[in-house]
């Protein structure tokens, strides 16, 4: 039998509230995610525990018996963990998911700046592609999501359900290794055939580049020689002199400053991007609520990296 502790805690909460929506709020997850977890528990024990035909919902006879076991297990586990770790809810870390490039190059200085205004802020950060991050946020399996804002709404996030703060504005720049004279080895203006380092089809940043090139003759001059989902991967290939890539400026500040990389085109080829911090308004975790209230009190320019 493969049981997850959170399922037991969900079941105990549901037995107390007799309401899926109230229990979901109490457990800091969305109601659909909570319902799926109760179903998973029932499948694991191979017994129907909840009588969904009544309002409020009730427990089946099997569910009433299982509730005793679930409560004992949860109480014993919590007591043991509290003793071992000495954890307190006030110091509970916030779980944040972020796009890979933001996790590597943007998040460290931004969170450091934010903590100057808010004080110590324990966090756990996981890097993943934007599509996965959105799924995790919708399922209630993270507290916050750090992602690029999508002006074309392909992310399909309802602004009321998933409110956000604008926390940064950046540009994606076309860059190249310099030649012996310090000019771009590959130039968007002058070269007739340009080796192009591309984002993979599903990558969010790749969509931004494709929108720029969609109706421009330049796309006919680009020949794709390498693809990856991550900006850092493209940066590494540009530094090897393989071709041209569009990379967020915060990822290449030091390389541009030192001259290890140079622009491959003028500013008309830049792609402006906005970075936002998202949450789910249906999840009411105390730490998230507290952070959101504190951020609303900070000047907007302080939130911007």
Long-range contacts (C-beta under 8 A, 24 or more apart in sequence): 1-44, 1-45, 2-44, 3-41, 3-44, 3-45, 4-37, 4-40, 4-41, 5-73, 5-74, 5-77, 6-37, 7-37, 7-38, 7-40, 7-41, 7-44, 8-41, 8-70, 8-73, 8-74, 9-74, 10-34, 10-37, 10-38, 10-41, 11-38, 11-41, 11-49, 11-63, 11-66, 11-67, 11-70, 12-67, 12-70, 12-71, 12-74, 14-38, 14-50, 14-57, 15-59, 15-63, 15-67, 15-70, 17-56, 18-56, 18-57, 18-58, 19-56, 19-57, 20-57, 24-140, 24-282, 25-282, 25-283, 25-284, 28-140, 28-283, 28-284, 28-285, 29-139, 29-140, 29-141, 29-283, 30-138, 30-139, 30-140, 30-280, 30-282, 30-283, 31-282, 33-138, 33-139, 33-140, 33-141, 34-140, 89-286, 89-287, 91-122, 92-122, 92-287, 93-122, 93-123, 93-124, 94-121, 94-122, 94-123, 94-124, 94-143, 94-144, 94-287, 94-288, 94-291, 95-123, 95-124, 95-126, 95-141, 95-142, 95-143, 95-144, 96-123, 96-124, 96-125, 96-126, 96-142, 96-143, 96-144, 96-145, 96-146, 97-125, 97-126, 97-127, 97-128, 97-132, 97-133, 97-136, 97-137, 97-142, 97-144, 97-145, 97-146, 98-125, 98-126, 98-127, 98-128, 98-133, 98-145, 98-146, 98-147, 99-127, 99-128, 99-129, 99-130, 99-133, 99-146, 99-147, 99-148, 99-204, 100-127, 100-128, 100-129, 100-229, 100-230, 100-231, 100-232, 101-205, 101-230, 101-231, 101-232, 101-248, 101-251, 102-146, 102-147, 102-148, 102-275, 103-127, 103-146, 104-232, 104-251, 105-232, 105-248, 105-250, 105-251, 106-146, 106-168, 106-170, 106-248, 106-250, 106-275, 106-305, 107-146, 109-305, 110-167, 110-168, 110-305, 113-302, 113-305, 114-295, 114-303, 117-298, 117-302, 118-291, 118-294, 118-295, 118-298, 121-291, 129-202, 129-203, 129-204, 129-229, 130-155, 130-203, 130-204, 131-202, 131-204, 137-162, 137-278, 137-279, 137-280, 138-280, 140-280, 140-282, 140-283, 143-279, 143-283, 143-285, 143-287, 143-288, 144-277, 144-278, 144-279, 144-288, 144-291, 145-277, 145-278, 145-279, 146-275, 146-276, 146-277, 146-278, 147-204, 147-275, 147-276, 147-278, 148-204, 148-205, 148-208, 148-273, 148-274, 148-275, 148-276, 149-273, 149-274, 149-275, 149-276, 150-204, 151-274, 152-207, 152-211, 154-207, 157-278, 160-281, 161-280, 161-281, 161-282, 162-278, 162-279, 162-280, 162-281, 163-278, 163-279, 163-281, 164-276, 164-277, 164-278, 164-279, 165-276, 165-277, 165-295, 165-303, 166-274, 166-275, 166-276, 166-300, 166-303, 166-304, 167-275, 167-276, 167-277, 167-303, 167-304, 167-305, 168-274, 168-275, 168-304, 168-305, 169-272, 169-273, 169-274, 169-275, 169-304, 170-248, 170-249, 170-250, 170-272, 170-273, 170-275, 171-248, 171-249, 171-270, 171-271, 171-272, 171-273, 172-205, 172-208, 172-209, 172-246, 172-247, 172-248, 172-249, 172-270, 172-271, 172-273, 173-246, 173-247, 173-248, 173-249, 173-252, 173-256, 173-263, 173-269, 173-270, 174-244, 174-245, 174-246, 174-263, 174-264, 174-265, 174-269, 174-270, 175-238, 175-244, 175-245, 175-246, 175-247, 175-252, 175-255, 175-256, 175-261, 175-262, 175-263, 175-264, 176-238, 176-243, 176-244, 176-261, 176-262, 176-263, 176-264, 177-238, 177-239, 177-240, 177-241, 177-260, 177-261, 177-262, 178-259, 178-260, 178-261, 178-262, 182-259, 182-262, 183-262, 184-244, 184-262, 184-263, 184-264, 185-241, 186-243, 186-244, 186-264, 187-264, 187-265, 188-218, 188-221, 188-244, 188-264, 188-265, 188-269, 189-265, 189-266, 191-221, 192-221, 193-221, 193-223, 194-221, 194-222, 194-223, 194-243, 194-244, 195-223, 195-225, 195-242, 195-243, 195-244, 196-222, 196-223, 196-224, 196-225, 196-243, 196-244, 196-245, 197-224, 197-225, 197-226, 197-227, 197-228, 197-234, 197-237, 197-238, 197-242, 197-243, 197-244, 197-245, 198-224, 198-226, 198-227, 198-234, 198-245, 199-227, 199-228, 199-229, 199-231, 199-234, 200-227, 200-228, 200-229, 202-229, 203-229, 203-230, 205-231, 205-246, 205-248, 208-246, 208-271, 208-273, 209-246, 209-271, 212-246, 212-269, 212-271, 246-271, 248-273, 250-305, 275-305
